[in-house]
Amino acid sequence: MSAPAVLLCGHGSRDAGAVAEFEHLAKVVARRLPARRVSHGFLEFARPTIGTALEALREDGARAIDAIPGMLFAAGHAKNDIPSVLNGFAAANPGLAVRYGRDLAVDPLLLRAAADRIEAAQAPGDAGLEESLLVVVGRGTSDPDANGNVAKVARMLWEGMGFGWAEACYSGVTTPLVGPALERIAGLGFRRIVVFPYFLFTGVLVQRIYDAVDEAARAHPGIAFRKAGYLNDHPLVVDAFLARIAEIADGENRMNCQLCKYREQIIGHEGDLGAPQVGHHHHVEGIGTDADRAGDHGHHHHHHGDGHHHAHDHGRGGHGGHERG
């Protein structure tokens, strides 16, 4: 029997550069797995959609598909939206096995890749680490567990690299947001502030983060602000994806349910406990990037964040079979 096909499930973006970076990563993973068919699909905006990619794999003769969320942490997209698509496809194709891996999570491989990006942001004559503050910026979601993981990454990089201090902030949905956080941090007395977007790929949000850093640098010329690169296709990121794919076959698909707001009563999110698993991205599925729609001046597109409600269960579509980041 041939090995299952692999489907990398991306978030998708209005930014064509972000889509191209995800497509490049899928090609790198494919080169590392020459014996397996590797494809990719997107949850929203970009094409092919996850559903289209699943159908293409089926038509190509795949008898089993291992799907991986191309996301750092498990929040609504990885817990609800992608599983909703996978579950619908599996129900319509009962003879085709669909298995779902976990998010990249807080992983030593990614921490080392992050450290490389942060170290590369240093400039000659910079203040020492003990006089520097590290800012780790996460995407921000309505899931406190995923937001908490950003804070954990900041703490581990702070201690591991020897920074004088570290803070976590977010590009949207939750607080503290980047601009207010940088303004507050600028008053702590550090000579250098290194801002690291803990993102896989570029996009509108990453550019907004860098714009906020530029604004803070203009407002505080006595502080050296440095912009670190996001993770992108760092070799250790590719290794982390390969590890998640291998986990499925090894039966070690370890999801973190202890602080999941859909499985446990989490303070402030009690109403989400046991909510049904449904998708929320049909209105932007496959509509294309901004570049695709540059000539469409009559259509008003809805821009949304992660503040809309997400839910999931932990049965076939949850951690056991299917698990946003």
C-alpha positions, 0 to 999 in steps of 0.5 A: 500500500502506498503512503498517504498523501500529505495536505498542508492546510494554510490559513490563506491571505489577501497578501500574494507574498504570503501565499507564495511563501506558503506555496514555497514551503509546501514545495520544500516539504515535498522535496523532503518526502519524495515517496509521498504526494504533497499538496496544499490548500487554503482556508480563506482568500487564496486558492486552491481551497482545502476542499479543492485540494482534497478533491484533487488528491482523491481524483489523483488516486489517493486512498488516504490523506494526512492533513497538517494545519500550517499554523503555529498554534491551535485556536479556532482555525485549527480546532474548528474551521479546517476540521469542518472541511475535513469532516465534510470531505470524509463523510462524502468519501467514506472509503478514503481515510483522512487523518489530521495532525496537530499545530506546530505548537511550542517546539524546540525546533521553532524556538531555535529557528526564532533565536536565529531570526532574532540574532540576525537582527543585531547590528554592529555596536548594538547594546548587549543582551542584558541592556536589550528587551525582546518583544515577541508579537503573536497574531492574537486570537479569541482563544486564551490558550493560543495567546498564552503560548505566545507569552510562553515563547517570549519567556523561553526566548528571554531566558534562553537567549539572555535578554534583560527583559521580554514582553509579549503582545499581539497584532489584533483581537486581544491585548496588548496590541503592538503600538500601545505595548511598544509605547509602554515598553519604551519607558522601561529604560532599555537601550535596545528593543528587538521586535520579533513577529512570531509568524510563519509568513509575511502578510498585512499583519506582519507589515503592520507590526513593522510599521508600528516599530518604525513609528516607535523608533521615530517617537523614541530616537534614543532607543535602538529598535530592531526588526527581526524576521519572521520564521518563514522557511527556516530549515528548522521550521521545515523539520517541525512540519515533517515531525508533525507529519510523522506523528500521525503515522506513529500514533503520537498526535499529542494535542493539548486539551488541558487549557482548551476553552472548548474542553475545559471551563476557562475563566472568561470563556465559560460559554464556549465549553462543548460548543459545536464544531463549525467553520466560519470562513465560507464568505472568503473561501477561495476569493483570491488575494488582493492582487487577484482582485486588483481590478474589481472596484465594485466589490466591497470585501469584508476584512475580519480578524479572529474575533468571531466565534470558533468552536470544536468538539473532541470526537472524530473531528477534534483531537482524535481525528481532526484538530487554528493557529 
